[in-house]
Amino acid sequence: MISEYNFVKRIVKDSERKFGGITFAYRTKPNNGWNICVNNARLYMTEDFNKFCIVWHKVSKRLGISIIFCYCDASENKLVKLSEDSNLILNCY
């Protein structure tokens, strides 16, 4: 079975591969669900991205992993803070 971390990392990579831009993920609190963030508001509002989210939500539900897709600014300060807290999944090629 795939770990939560690897599952979420797969979503991050898949999002960037399909849509470009920056996608990152983090937990709001330990043992809570994952926030999967895209930094493009226009993308977030598209039908294609909505379909992408629906597919991943179905898979996550089957695996018992809680995920939320959202639009978030990928500011350097926010990413550094999340990284320092070991709470960041970011696709670094």
N, C-alpha and C positions, 0 to 999 in steps of 0.2 A: 504494500500500500504506500502511496506517495505521502510524504510529510506535508503539513500545512505550509511550511516555508516554501518548499519546492513547488507546490501547487500554485501559490500566489505568485511566485517568481515566473512560472509559466504564463500566467495571465498577463503580467507586466510585459514580458517579452513578446507575447502574441499581439498585445495592443500596439506596441511600438512598431512591430513588423507590418501590421495591417494598416495602421493609421498615421504613423510617424509621430513626431513630437516627443514630449517627455511623459512617461507614465512612471509612477512610483507608488509604493504601498507602505503602510505602517499600521500599527495598532494604537488605538486611543488609550487603552489600558492593558496591562498584562491579562491574558486569557480572554480578552474581548475579541470581537470580529476584526477583520482587516478592512481598512479604508484603501481602496484602489483609486488613485487620483490621476486624472489627465489634466494637463495644463492648457488645454485649448477649449474655450467655452463653446465655440461654434461646433467643434467635433462632438462635444458632449451632448449637443442638442440634435444631432443627426439621427435619422432612422437606422442607418447602418450601425452606428455605435450602440443604439438601443437594442438591436438584434444581437449584437456581440455580447452585451450585458446579460440578456435573457438566457443565452446559451450557457454562459459561465455560471449564472445563478442556479440553473438546473443541475449542473455538474456539482457545484459546491454543496447544494442541498443534499444530493445523494451521498456525498462524502462527509456530511456533518460539519462543514466549514462555513463560518459566517463571513460574508463579504458584502461590502457596500461600495458602489461606484460613485465617484463624485468629481466635481471640478475643483481643483485647488491650484493656487499659484505655486510654482516650483521655485520659490526664492532660494537663493543660496543659503541665507541664514537658517531658514526652516529645514532645508536638507542637511545642513551641517549639524544642527541640533539633534535631528532624528538619528543621524549616523553616530554621533557621540553617545547617544543613548542605546546604541545597537538595536535600533527600532526602524530600520529602513531597508526596503528592497528596491533597488534601483538597477536597471539594466545597464551595466557598463560593458560595452562591446569588447 
